[in-house]
Amino acid sequence: MKAATSVDRYIANQPNYLQELKILREILLGCELEETIKWGAPMYTYDGKNIVGIGAFKSYFGLWFFQGALLPDKSKKLINAQEGTTKAMRQWRFESIDEIDKKLIKDYVKEAIANQKAGKMIKPEKKPLVIPELLKEALASNPELSENFDSMSLSCKREHAEYITDAKKEETQRRRLEKIIPMIRDKKGLNDKYR
């Protein structure tokens, strides 16, 4: 499915949860949040910072709170959907429209906004940049390529390095290196087209 370009389109493309998403949207729009689309899904921000998003999946629909780990979660609604991967984000999953508690959702959202206003946040850990040998060799043998790579942001460098490292076979690593060399020459990140 193509990424949605508007919240209306995103919701229209979710026929199994059409009414449910409309209700969640209405609740969030009543909470001093700005609505936008990020990563192809509805996102709600406060002062430019991500607070909560809505989404629909095969067996559930839900909310995800970007700094959900900071919420008290007295009602035990939030889960870490990617244990070991995400530290701050938490999901609140619903299986039916009957599970939507407007007041409780507003309470959680208000708490998330208050945390944002207070500057509370869990920052992601900075991983060191590890450049694989194949990329090191390519950079060492081509000064212009090396200069372009050095001028890129840390996140772009990391994307290129991890793209090669994530391949298990050396043959695949070499193919990936050949793919990214023109991108590095043009000072482009691997995922620039998604930004």
VOSE-870505 format. One record per residue: y, x, z of N, C-alpha, C, O in turn; residue in one letter. Coordinates in steps of 0.05 Angstrom, whole numbers, plus 5000, padded with zeros to 4 digits. Atoms other than C-alpha are relative to their C-alpha. Example, Ala and Ser with C-alpha at 12.3 -4.5 7.8 and 13.67 -1.06 7.14 Angstrom:
2
497650185000491052465156502450185000502450395013A 497649844999497952735143502249855014504449955018S 
% end
This chain:
195
497650175000500050005000502550185000502650385014M 497549855001507050254983501649965026501449755038K 498350024976511750405040502249804994503449784973A 498050215003516549835052502850125000503350335012A 497249915001523949925036501949835016504249895019T 498450184982526349355081498149885020495749865016S 501650134980523949015144498949744990496549684995V 500950255012523448355107497550054982495549904984D 502349945018518848675055497650095016495350015010R 502249914983514649015109498549765012496149745010Y 501250244987513548355145498649834979496449734984I 501250165021512147985080497350124990495549974981A 502549865008506748505064497849995021495750115017N 502050024978503048335129499249715004499849605025Q 500550294998500347635116498349925024498649705034P 501650074976495347665174501649985026500849855045N 498350004976500947775224502949934994504750025008Y 497350075009506947475190501749885022503949985028L 498550144979509147005246500450195025502550195037Q 500049834977507447515300502250214998503750275016E 498049805005511748055269502949895000504750025009L 497350134999517547565260500949965028503350005035K 499350044972517347415334500750265013502750275027I 499449744988517148145354502850104990504450205005L 497549925011522948285307502349855013504449975020R 497950164987527047715337500650105028502950115037E 499649894973525847985407501650265000503550295015I 498749745001527948685388502949984991504650135001L 497250035009534148455351501849885022504349915020L 498550104977536248115416500450205022501250135044G 499949794979536148775454501950234994501350465000C 498049805007542349155429499050244984499950464988E 501249795017538149555380500849974971501449754962L 499550015029539549735308497450014985495650164993E 502550025015534249575257500150184975502250194961E 500249835024532050065203497150024991495349915004T 502749935009526050295164499750305001501350454990I 500749715000522950975179497050024997495549865008K 502849965005516251225155498749754989496349704994W 501150245013515450575117499649765019498349575011G 500450224981515650135180502649935014504450105015A 497650084985520849745220500450175025498550215041P 499349834977524350185272502549895012504349794998M 497750104985529349995325501150235017499750365032Y 498849764989534250515349502349925018503549705016T 497650034983539650585402501650264997500550475003Y 498349775003545451055388498750214982498950454987D 501349825019541351355330497350115009496150264994G 502649894990535251505373497949784999498349555005K 502350185002528451185361499249895028498850055046N 500950124975526650695416497349874997495449935012I 502550155003521150235390499649934970501649894956V 500750095027517650055325498049785001496749745021G 502150205002513349485302498150074977498950204958I 502049955021507049515261497749815000497149695021G 502350175003501049145236497750174989498150344971A 502349855008494049425228497749804995498249564996F 502250185007487149135210499449815023499149575018K 501050174978485248875279502149945021501549805040S 497950054980491848855316502850044988503150164967Y 497249955006499448855312501250105026500150075047F 499049904975503949185361502750134999504150144978G 497549854996509849575387499250295006497150345018L 500449734990510350325395502650105011504750084998W 497649894986515250635444500050304997498150435005F 499949715005517551335425499950165026498950385026F 500149864974518551535498498649825020499449805044Q 501650194983513451045526498850115024498449975044G 501249874977510451545573501950005024501050045047A 498050004978516951505614500349725012501649695032L 499750284990516350745623498049965024495850065024L 501750044977513550515691497349864993495349905006P 502450155010508450055654498649865023496149885026D 501250144977507349625716497949804992496149745007K 501950205010503649115674497750124985496049974975S 502249855013499049645644499549904972497349834964K 500250095028500449455572499950234980499050204958K 499749785018501550145542497650194999496350245020L 502149805003496350625514500950234983502850214967I 499549775018496451315483498049984978495650034983N 501850045022493451185415499050264988497050254973A 500849745011492851925399499850205023501250405024Q 500449834976490452235464499650294991498150354973E 500149725006491452985462501950084978502450324974G 498249945021496252935404502949935007504750095005T 497350084993502252535428500350005031498549925045T 499550004971505352625496501949775008501549655029K 498050204993511152135495499449724990499949535004A 500350265013509251575448497849835013495649935020M 502050194990505550955474500149754983502249674973R 500350255015503050335439499549765018498349795040Q 500650254987502849615462498749834978500049744960W 501550145020497449255422499649715007499249645030R 500450294997496748505411497949924979497850034957F 502050105019490948145379500649714991499649624970E 499350275008493947445377502949945009504050075026S 497250084994500747095379500249915029502449935040I 500050104972498846805448500550235020501350175042D 499649784982499347505478502950095002503650265018E 497249925000506747575462501549885023501849635025I 498550084977510647535527502950104996503550335001D 497349925007517947535506501550145022502850355019K 498549894977520847665575498950285007500550475012K 501249754993515948235590500750224979501450444986L 499349815021517248565522503050095003503650325001I 497149934996524848525535500350195023502050375022K 499849824977523848845603499350294993500650475000D 500849735008520149435572502150134982502750364985Y 498049905018525249505517502650085015503750295009V 497749934984531049485566499650265016501550425018K 500649754985527750025608500150244981501150454988E 500049785020526750455545502950074992503550304989A 497249955007534150365527501450145023502950335019I 498749874977536250545598499250295002500850465009A 500949725000531951175594501650164979502350394984N 498549865021535451355529502850055008503950275004Q 497349974991542251235558500350225021502350365022K 500049804979540451685617499150284990499250475005A 500849745011538052235570497250085007496450315003G 502849944993530852195594498350024974498449844958K 501749985023525952455543497950225005498450415019M 502149805000519452835535500350154973500050024952I 499649855025520753385484497350124991495750205008K 502549885010515053625439500050305005502050435005P 500449724996512254305453500550154973499650064952E 499649845024514554835404497650194996497050355013K 502249835007508655155371501050254986502950244971K 499249765014509255875349499349994971497349864963P 500549995029509555995274497850224996498250455002L 502249815007502956315252499750004970498949804958V 500249985030503056555180497350114993496650335001I 502749905008496156615149500250244982502250294968P 500149755015494057265116500749974971502250134960E 499450045029494256985045502949974995504050094976L 497150045004501456765053501550265006503450334992L 498749744993503357425087499850194976501850324969K 500449825024500457805027501849924977503150094964E 498350095022504157374977502950065006504450144987A 497249944992510757465015500550304998502750384990L 499649715000509758215022500250114972501550314967A 500049905028508558294947502349904983502649984960S 497950125015514557884926502549985018502849785032N 497650014983521258044960501749754997502749655017P 498450245004524857454929498749765014500149605027E 501550224987519456974953500350025031500749835044L 499749954971519757295022502849935010503049815032S 497350064992527257225025500549705000501749595019E 499850305001526856485005498649885024499649705037N 501650104977521456365057501550045026501749865043F 498549944975525656705111502449825003503349775026D 497650174999531656265094499449715006501249555012S 500850284996527655615104500149945030499950125047M 500150094972527755215169497350065011495350084997S 502549954986522355335220497949794993495649854989L 501950225006519254655206498950034971496649974967S 501049965027518854805131498050234998496050214985C 501849774999515755485144497349915012495249985002K 502450094987510755155191498349824982495949844981R 501450185019508954615139498450174980496150114975E 501349845020507355145087497650165013495550175002H 502049844987503455585136497649835008495349905003A 502250174991499355015165498549874977496149824979E 501350105024497954735096497850184991495650094983Y 502149815008494155365080497950035022495550025016I 501949964977491055465149498149775003495849815011T 501750234996488354755151497749984981495849844986D 502250005019483954885091497850185011498350415019A 502249844989477055135112499050214981498450444990K 501149815020474855465048502250184989504550094986K 498149815011478356085022501049914972503349944965E 499350105027478255784952502149795002504049794986E 498050224996482055174976502650125010504850045002T 497649874990486955625014501550134977504050114976Q 498749875023488356014950501349794981503549834972R 498850225017489455364910502649905013504649855000R 497750104986494255124963502350205000504650124997R 498049805002497955784963501449994972503850004971L 498850025027498955724887501849754998503849764983E 498450245002501555024897502750035014504849935005K 497549994985506855214949501850234991504250234998I 498349785009509355864917502549894984504749984990I 497650105014513955474868501949855019504349855015P 498350154981516355044926501650205017504050155022M 498649804985518155664966502250134983504450184993I 497949895019521755954905502449824999504749914997R 497850205001525855314903501149935027502849755030D 499250054972526755324979499649715008501349595021K 500750284994523254654986497750005020495950155018K 502150044981519054425044497749844987498249704968G 502350145010512154155032500449695001499549554983L 499750294997514253465056502949904995503649695004N 497350075005521453445031500249734986502249584990D 499850255015519952854985499849755019500549535011K 500350224981518552425048502449985019502649805035Y 497750004982525152605083502349844989504449825001R 
% end
